[in-house]
Amino acid sequence: MEYLTSEETAQKWNISARRVTTLCRAGRIDGAIQKSGVWLIPDYAKKPAGMKRGRKADRVVAVNSDLHI
């Protein structure tokens, strides 16, 4: 089995190396291991589904219909 660094994986998936590191820490990349501070990702690993940018996707906006301005 061959491993890629977070930088190599980031280029492969077209995302930032920082995002790959965050996904590794969260346990969202199967088989990722950390050796001497470097994340190693199996070359067969798939990009996690459901990646949304920012936190706006998690927010719910409440509208008060009784509010008159």
Stockholm file with secondary structure:
# STOCKHOLM 1.0

chainA/1-69         MEYLTSEETAQKWNISARRVTTLCRAGRIDGAIQKSGVWLIPDYAKKPAGMKRGRKADRVVAVNSDLHI
#=GR chainA/1-69 SS CCEEEHHHHHHHHTSCHHHHHHHHHTTCSTTCEEETTEEEEETTCCCCSCCCSSSGGGCCCCCCTTCCC
#=GC SS_cons        CCEEEHHHHHHHHTSCHHHHHHHHHTTCSTTCEEETTEEEEETTCCCCSCCCSSSGGGCCCCCCTTCCC
//
